Amino acid sequence: MTNLIKNINNQDIINQNIINQDIINKETTQYITTLIVSLYACFCLYHFCSSDKDIKWLNYLFIIVIIYLAIHLFFVEKIELKIHHVLFIFVIGWYLLCPDIGPIIKNELYILALAEVSNIFLSIRNLIRDPTVIQFVSLPAFIQPINDGLFAITFFYARIYLYFKYIITNQELFENITKYNQFFMCDKIVIAILFGLFILNLYWFLLICSGVIKMIGFDYVVKRHFLDNNNSAFFLQIEEIRAKMGVTQFNL
Protein backbone atom coordinates (compact mmCIF):
# COMPACT_ATOMS: atom_id res chain seq x y z
CA MET A 1 0.00 0.00 0.00
CA THR A 2 2.83 2.39 0.90
CA ASN A 3 4.54 1.73 -2.43
CA LEU A 4 1.26 2.30 -4.25
CA ILE A 5 0.79 5.68 -2.57
CA LYS A 6 4.36 6.65 -3.40
CA ASN A 7 3.86 5.65 -7.05
CA ILE A 8 0.67 7.70 -7.23
CA ASN A 9 2.41 10.73 -5.71
CA ASN A 10 5.37 10.36 -8.06
CA GLN A 11 3.04 10.08 -11.04
CA ASP A 12 1.19 13.23 -9.92
CA ILE A 13 4.50 15.08 -9.70
CA ILE A 14 5.51 13.87 -13.17
CA ASN A 15 2.15 14.89 -14.65
CA GLN A 16 2.36 18.31 -12.99
CA ASN A 17 5.86 18.84 -14.40
CA ILE A 18 4.65 17.89 -17.86
CA ILE A 19 1.78 20.37 -17.59
CA ASN A 20 4.10 23.14 -16.42
CA GLN A 21 6.51 22.44 -19.26
CA ASP A 22 3.66 22.44 -21.78
CA ILE A 23 2.23 25.75 -20.62
CA ILE A 24 5.50 27.61 -21.08
CA ASN A 25 6.85 26.92 -24.56
CA LYS A 26 8.28 28.82 -27.47
CA GLU A 27 5.17 28.74 -29.63
CA THR A 28 2.66 30.08 -27.10
CA THR A 29 5.13 32.73 -25.96
CA GLN A 30 5.50 33.97 -29.53
CA TYR A 31 1.73 34.04 -30.08
CA ILE A 32 1.08 35.97 -26.88
CA THR A 33 3.90 38.43 -27.60
CA THR A 34 2.57 39.04 -31.10
CA LEU A 35 -0.91 39.61 -29.68
CA ILE A 36 0.40 42.15 -27.15
CA VAL A 37 2.35 44.04 -29.83
CA SER A 38 -0.70 44.07 -32.11
CA LEU A 39 -2.96 45.40 -29.34
CA TYR A 40 -0.35 48.07 -28.60
CA ALA A 41 -0.39 48.96 -32.31
CA CYS A 42 -4.16 49.46 -32.13
CA PHE A 43 -3.68 51.68 -29.07
CA CYS A 44 -1.17 53.87 -30.94
CA LEU A 45 -3.26 53.97 -34.12
CA TYR A 46 -6.32 55.05 -32.13
CA HIS A 47 -4.41 57.92 -30.50
CA PHE A 48 -2.90 58.86 -33.88
CA CYS A 49 -6.39 59.27 -35.36
CA SER A 50 -7.89 60.97 -32.29
CA SER A 51 -4.99 63.45 -31.91
CA ASP A 52 -5.38 64.95 -35.38
CA LYS A 53 -2.71 62.60 -36.76
CA ASP A 54 0.10 63.40 -34.37
CA ILE A 55 3.15 61.63 -35.88
CA LYS A 56 4.62 60.84 -32.45
CA TRP A 57 2.13 57.99 -31.99
CA LEU A 58 3.36 56.29 -35.15
CA ASN A 59 6.92 56.75 -33.92
CA TYR A 60 6.03 55.09 -30.60
CA LEU A 61 4.48 52.22 -32.53
CA PHE A 62 7.31 51.70 -35.01
CA ILE A 63 9.99 51.72 -32.32
CA ILE A 64 8.25 48.85 -30.50
CA VAL A 65 7.56 47.00 -33.74
CA ILE A 66 11.15 47.21 -34.95
CA ILE A 67 12.41 45.88 -31.59
CA TYR A 68 9.86 43.07 -31.69
CA LEU A 69 10.74 42.08 -35.27
CA ALA A 70 14.47 42.15 -34.55
CA ILE A 71 13.97 39.72 -31.65
CA HIS A 72 11.37 37.59 -33.40
CA LEU A 73 13.66 37.22 -36.41
CA PHE A 74 15.81 34.77 -34.46
CA PHE A 75 12.87 32.51 -33.59
CA VAL A 76 10.94 32.21 -36.87
CA GLU A 77 11.81 29.33 -39.18
CA LYS A 78 9.89 30.11 -42.36
CA ILE A 79 12.01 31.89 -44.95
CA GLU A 80 9.19 34.19 -46.06
CA LEU A 81 8.78 35.44 -42.50
CA LYS A 82 12.49 36.11 -42.20
CA ILE A 83 12.38 38.06 -45.46
CA HIS A 84 9.33 40.02 -44.26
CA HIS A 85 10.99 40.95 -40.97
CA VAL A 86 14.25 42.06 -42.63
CA LEU A 87 12.41 44.16 -45.23
CA PHE A 88 10.14 45.80 -42.67
CA ILE A 89 13.05 46.55 -40.32
CA PHE A 90 14.94 48.21 -43.18
CA VAL A 91 11.97 50.40 -44.18
CA ILE A 92 11.16 51.51 -40.63
CA GLY A 93 14.84 52.01 -39.82
CA TRP A 94 15.20 54.21 -42.90
CA TYR A 95 12.11 56.21 -41.93
CA LEU A 96 13.36 56.79 -38.36
CA LEU A 97 16.69 58.03 -39.75
CA CYS A 98 14.91 60.46 -42.10
CA PRO A 99 12.72 62.44 -39.66
CA ASP A 100 11.88 65.19 -42.18
CA ILE A 101 9.76 62.84 -44.28
CA GLY A 102 7.50 61.72 -41.43
CA PRO A 103 4.94 64.56 -41.54
CA ILE A 104 4.87 64.35 -45.36
CA ILE A 105 3.98 60.63 -45.61
CA LYS A 106 2.22 60.07 -42.28
CA ASN A 107 -0.98 58.89 -44.00
CA GLU A 108 0.99 56.21 -45.88
CA LEU A 109 2.80 55.26 -42.67
CA TYR A 110 -0.60 54.85 -41.05
CA ILE A 111 -1.61 52.40 -43.79
CA LEU A 112 1.66 50.52 -43.30
CA ALA A 113 1.04 50.27 -39.56
CA LEU A 114 -2.59 49.27 -40.03
CA ALA A 115 -1.38 45.85 -41.20
CA GLU A 116 -0.74 44.99 -37.54
CA VAL A 117 -4.49 44.84 -36.85
CA SER A 118 -4.91 41.51 -38.67
CA ASN A 119 -2.19 40.01 -36.46
CA ILE A 120 -4.60 40.21 -33.52
CA PHE A 121 -6.86 37.61 -35.09
CA LEU A 122 -3.88 35.61 -36.38
CA SER A 123 -2.46 35.38 -32.85
CA ILE A 124 -5.83 34.34 -31.45
CA ARG A 125 -6.14 31.80 -34.27
CA ASN A 126 -2.79 30.26 -33.39
CA LEU A 127 -3.52 30.26 -29.65
CA ILE A 128 -6.94 28.60 -29.82
CA ARG A 129 -5.51 25.91 -32.11
CA ASP A 130 -2.42 25.27 -30.01
CA PRO A 131 -2.54 21.81 -28.36
CA THR A 132 -1.27 23.25 -25.08
CA VAL A 133 -3.98 25.90 -24.88
CA ILE A 134 -6.70 23.43 -25.85
CA GLN A 135 -5.86 21.38 -22.73
CA PHE A 136 -6.81 24.26 -20.43
CA VAL A 137 -9.23 26.46 -22.42
CA SER A 138 -12.46 25.22 -23.94
CA LEU A 139 -14.10 27.58 -26.43
CA PRO A 140 -17.39 27.23 -28.33
CA ALA A 141 -17.00 25.75 -31.81
CA PHE A 142 -18.24 28.91 -33.55
CA ILE A 143 -15.36 31.04 -32.20
CA GLN A 144 -12.78 29.65 -34.62
CA PRO A 145 -14.63 30.34 -37.90
CA ILE A 146 -15.65 33.81 -36.72
CA ASN A 147 -12.07 34.65 -35.77
CA ASP A 148 -10.78 33.20 -39.06
CA GLY A 149 -13.28 35.30 -40.97
CA LEU A 150 -12.23 38.48 -39.17
CA PHE A 151 -8.60 37.63 -39.84
CA ALA A 152 -9.21 37.15 -43.58
CA ILE A 153 -11.27 40.36 -43.84
CA THR A 154 -8.81 42.58 -41.96
CA PHE A 155 -5.86 41.04 -43.80
CA PHE A 156 -7.38 41.71 -47.21
CA TYR A 157 -8.62 45.20 -46.33
CA ALA A 158 -5.40 46.49 -44.73
CA ARG A 159 -2.65 44.53 -46.46
CA ILE A 160 -4.12 44.19 -49.96
CA TYR A 161 -6.80 46.80 -50.68
CA LEU A 162 -5.55 49.81 -48.69
CA TYR A 163 -1.88 48.96 -49.34
CA PHE A 164 -2.46 48.79 -53.09
CA LYS A 165 -4.63 51.93 -53.15
CA TYR A 166 -2.50 54.24 -50.99
CA ILE A 167 1.03 52.86 -51.37
CA ILE A 168 1.55 50.79 -54.52
CA THR A 169 -0.31 53.18 -56.83
CA ASN A 170 0.77 56.37 -55.00
CA GLN A 171 3.26 58.11 -57.27
CA GLU A 172 3.48 61.10 -54.93
CA LEU A 173 4.71 58.81 -52.15
CA PHE A 174 7.59 57.55 -54.29
CA GLU A 175 8.50 61.10 -55.28
CA ASN A 176 8.60 62.15 -51.61
CA ILE A 177 10.73 59.13 -50.71
CA THR A 178 13.24 60.18 -53.35
CA LYS A 179 13.05 63.86 -52.44
CA TYR A 180 13.61 63.45 -48.69
CA ASN A 181 16.05 60.56 -48.84
CA GLN A 182 19.31 61.25 -46.96
CA PHE A 183 21.27 58.17 -47.92
CA PHE A 184 22.78 56.96 -51.18
CA MET A 185 20.42 54.72 -53.19
CA CYS A 186 18.23 54.04 -50.16
CA ASP A 187 15.20 55.61 -51.81
CA LYS A 188 15.26 53.05 -54.63
CA ILE A 189 15.77 50.22 -52.14
CA VAL A 190 12.85 51.41 -50.00
CA ILE A 191 10.54 51.62 -53.03
CA ALA A 192 11.56 48.12 -54.10
CA ILE A 193 10.94 46.84 -50.57
CA LEU A 194 7.43 48.35 -50.50
CA PHE A 195 6.63 46.36 -53.63
CA GLY A 196 8.28 43.29 -52.13
CA LEU A 197 6.13 43.50 -49.00
CA PHE A 198 3.02 43.72 -51.16
CA ILE A 199 4.06 40.60 -53.09
CA LEU A 200 4.51 38.75 -49.77
CA ASN A 201 1.06 39.87 -48.67
CA LEU A 202 -0.41 38.59 -51.93
CA TYR A 203 1.33 35.26 -51.41
CA TRP A 204 -0.04 34.95 -47.87
CA PHE A 205 -3.52 35.98 -49.03
CA LEU A 206 -3.45 33.14 -51.57
CA LEU A 207 -2.73 30.77 -48.68
CA ILE A 208 -5.70 32.22 -46.80
CA CYS A 209 -7.92 31.68 -49.83
CA SER A 210 -6.63 28.12 -50.10
CA GLY A 211 -7.59 27.53 -46.47
CA VAL A 212 -11.06 29.00 -47.04
CA ILE A 213 -11.57 26.76 -50.07
CA LYS A 214 -10.67 23.71 -48.00
CA MET A 215 -12.96 24.83 -45.19
CA ILE A 216 -16.05 25.11 -47.41
CA GLY A 217 -15.34 21.76 -49.04
CA PHE A 218 -14.62 22.96 -52.58
CA ASP A 219 -11.16 21.46 -52.37
CA TYR A 220 -12.75 18.04 -51.84
CA VAL A 221 -14.97 18.51 -54.91
CA VAL A 222 -11.94 19.30 -57.06
CA LYS A 223 -10.07 16.25 -55.76
CA ARG A 224 -13.08 14.03 -56.43
CA HIS A 225 -13.31 15.37 -59.98
CA PHE A 226 -9.68 14.53 -60.72
CA LEU A 227 -9.97 11.06 -59.22
CA ASP A 228 -13.25 10.25 -61.00
CA ASN A 229 -11.70 11.17 -64.33
CA ASN A 230 -8.64 8.97 -63.85
CA ASN A 231 -6.34 11.93 -63.35
CA SER A 232 -4.92 10.71 -60.05
CA ALA A 233 -1.31 10.95 -61.31
CA PHE A 234 -1.77 14.61 -62.20
CA PHE A 235 -3.52 15.28 -58.90
CA LEU A 236 -0.68 13.65 -56.94
CA GLN A 237 1.83 15.86 -58.77
CA ILE A 238 -0.15 18.96 -57.77
CA GLU A 239 -0.25 17.82 -54.16
CA GLU A 240 3.50 17.19 -54.19
CA ILE A 241 4.18 20.68 -55.54
CA ARG A 242 1.90 22.22 -52.92
CA ALA A 243 3.66 20.32 -50.16
CA LYS A 244 7.08 21.51 -51.35
CA MET A 245 5.82 25.10 -51.42
CA GLY A 246 4.49 24.71 -47.88
CA VAL A 247 0.96 25.84 -48.75
CA THR A 248 -0.81 23.22 -46.67
CA GLN A 249 -1.58 25.78 -44.01
CA PHE A 250 -1.26 29.49 -43.33
CA ASN A 251 0.65 30.28 -40.18
CA LEU A 252 2.57 33.51 -39.85
ZAMARGU-4260 file (C-alpha; in steps of 0.2 Angstrom, whole numbers, plus 5000, padded with zeros to 4 digits):
<rodrens>
0) 5000/5000/5000 | 5014/5012/5004 | 5023/5009/4988 | 5006/5012/4979 | 5004/5028/4987
5) 5022/5033/4983 | 5019/5028/4965 | 5003/5039/4964 | 5012/5054/4971 | 5027/5052/4960
10) 5015/5050/4945 | 5006/5066/4950 | 5022/5075/4952 | 5028/5069/4934 | 5011/5074/4927
15) 5012/5092/4935 | 5029/5094/4928 | 5023/5089/4911 | 5009/5102/4912 | 5021/5116/4918
20) 5033/5112/4904 | 5018/5112/4891 | 5011/5129/4897 | 5028/5138/4895 | 5034/5135/4877
25) 5041/5144/4863 | 5026/5144/4852 | 5013/5150/4864 | 5026/5164/4870 | 5027/5170/4852
30) 5009/5170/4850 | 5005/5180/4866 | 5019/5192/4862 | 5013/5195/4844 | 4995/5198/4852
35) 5002/5211/4864 | 5012/5220/4851 | 4996/5220/4839 | 4985/5227/4853 | 4998/5240/4857
40) 4998/5245/4838 | 4979/5247/4839 | 4982/5258/4855 | 4994/5269/4845 | 4984/5270/4829
45) 4968/5275/4839 | 4978/5290/4847 | 4986/5294/4831 | 4968/5296/4823 | 4961/5305/4839
50) 4975/5317/4840 | 4973/5325/4823 | 4986/5313/4816 | 5001/5317/4828 | 5016/5308/4821
55) 5023/5304/4838 | 5011/5290/4840 | 5017/5281/4824 | 5035/5284/4830 | 5030/5275/4847
60) 5022/5261/4837 | 5037/5258/4825 | 5050/5259/4838 | 5041/5244/4848 | 5038/5235/4831
65) 5056/5236/4825 | 5062/5229/4842 | 5049/5215/4842 | 5054/5210/4824 | 5072/5211/4827
70) 5070/5199/4842 | 5057/5188/4833 | 5068/5186/4818 | 5079/5174/4828 | 5064/5163/4832
75) 5055/5161/4816 | 5059/5147/4804 | 5049/5151/4788 | 5060/5159/4775 | 5046/5171/4770
80) 5044/5177/4788 | 5062/5181/4789 | 5062/5190/4773 | 5047/5200/4779 | 5055/5205/4795
85) 5071/5210/4787 | 5062/5221/4774 | 5051/5229/4787 | 5065/5233/4798 | 5075/5241/4784
90) 5060/5252/4779 | 5056/5258/4797 | 5074/5260/4801 | 5076/5271/4785 | 5061/5281/4790
95) 5067/5284/4808 | 5083/5290/4801 | 5075/5302/4790 | 5064/5312/4802 | 5059/5326/4789
100) 5049/5314/4779 | 5037/5309/4793 | 5025/5323/4792 | 5024/5322/4773 | 5020/5303/4772
105) 5011/5300/4789 | 4995/5294/4780 | 5005/5281/4771 | 5014/5276/4787 | 4997/5274/4795
110) 4992/5262/4781 | 5008/5253/4783 | 5005/5251/4802 | 4987/5246/4800 | 4993/5229/4794
115) 4996/5225/4812 | 4978/5224/4816 | 4975/5208/4807 | 4989/5200/4818 | 4977/5201/4832
120) 4966/5188/4825 | 4981/5178/4818 | 4988/5177/4836 | 4971/5172/4843 | 4969/5159/4829
125) 4986/5151/4833 | 4982/5151/4852 | 4965/5143/4851 | 4972/5130/4839 | 4988/5126/4850
130) 4987/5109/4858 | 4994/5116/4875 | 4980/5129/4876 | 4966/5117/4871 | 4971/5107/4886
135) 4966/5121/4898 | 4954/5132/4888 | 4938/5126/4880 | 4930/5138/4868 | 4913/5136/4858
140) 4915/5129/4841 | 4909/5145/4832 | 4923/5155/4839 | 4936/5148/4827 | 4927/5152/4811
145) 4922/5169/4816 | 4940/5173/4821 | 4946/5166/4805 | 4934/5177/4795 | 4939/5192/4804
150) 4957/5188/4801 | 4954/5186/4782 | 4944/5202/4781 | 4956/5213/4790 | 4971/5205/4781
155) 4963/5209/4764 | 4957/5226/4768 | 4973/5232/4776 | 4987/5223/4768 | 4979/5221/4750
160) 4966/5234/4747 | 4972/5249/4757 | 4991/5245/4753 | 4988/5244/4735 | 4977/5260/4734
165) 4987/5271/4745 | 5005/5264/4743 | 5008/5254/4727 | 4998/5266/4716 | 5004/5282/4725
170) 5016/5291/4714 | 5017/5305/4725 | 5024/5294/4739 | 5038/5288/4729 | 5043/5306/4724
175) 5043/5311/4742 | 5054/5296/4746 | 5066/5301/4733 | 5065/5319/4738 | 5068/5317/4757
180) 5080/5303/4756 | 5097/5306/4765 | 5106/5291/4760 | 5114/5285/4744 | 5102/5274/4734
185) 5091/5270/4749 | 5076/5278/4741 | 5076/5265/4727 | 5079/5251/4739 | 5064/5257/4750
190) 5053/5258/4735 | 5058/5241/4730 | 5055/5234/4747 | 5037/5242/4748 | 5033/5232/4732
195) 5041/5216/4739 | 5031/5218/4755 | 5015/5219/4744 | 5020/5203/4735 | 5023/5194/4751
200) 5005/5199/4757 | 4998/5193/4740 | 5007/5176/4743 | 5000/5175/4761 | 4982/5180/4755
205) 4983/5166/4742 | 4986/5154/4757 | 4972/5161/4766 | 4960/5158/4751 | 4967/5141/4750
210) 4962/5138/4768 | 4945/5145/4765 | 4942/5134/4750 | 4947/5119/4760 | 4935/5124/4774
215) 4920/5126/4763 | 4923/5109/4755 | 4927/5115/4737 | 4944/5107/4738 | 4936/5090/4741
220) 4925/5093/4725 | 4940/5097/4715 | 4950/5081/4721 | 4935/5070/4718 | 4933/5077/4700
225) 4952/5073/4696 | 4950/5055/4704 | 4934/5051/4695 | 4942/5056/4678 | 4957/5045/4681
230) 4968/5060/4683 | 4975/5054/4700 | 4993/5055/4693 | 4991/5073/4689 | 4982/5076/4706
235) 4997/5068/4715 | 5009/5079/4706 | 4999/5095/4711 | 4999/5089/4729 | 5017/5086/4729
240) 5021/5103/4722 | 5010/5111/4735 | 5018/5102/4749 | 5035/5108/4743 | 5029/5125/4743
245) 5022/5124/4761 | 5005/5129/4756 | 4996/5116/4767 | 4992/5129/4780 | 4994/5147/4783
250) 5003/5151/4799 | 5013/5168/4801
</rodrens>
